[in-house]
Amino acid sequence: MKKKFNPLDEADNKKYLDELCVWIGENLDAPLGLNELITRTNLSSTDLQYLFEKYKQTTPMTYIRRTRESNKKYLISKERIAPIFIGN
């Protein structure tokens, strides 16, 4: 059963999304797509899209891509996102 969030409970919804974003940051090496987020949160894709749009002003996949781009150990190509480890 999919989790239902309460659109009137802003604080809980934002906290839930913030916790998911921390998890995303900790799992950038793993394949992350909408299906993985749905499995992780037990929310519907519509609910996930809504939360990211409301609190992050972006889509879940754009959030993941931008998080990877801001992480210096990843290089982004237009073809696909892949972790590339750069030694120091």
Secondary structure, 3 states (H helix, E strand, C coil): CCCCCCCCCHHHHHHHHHHHHHHHHHCCCCCCCHHHHHHHHCCCHHHHHHHHHHHHCCCHHHHHHHHHHHCCCEEECCCCEEECCCCC
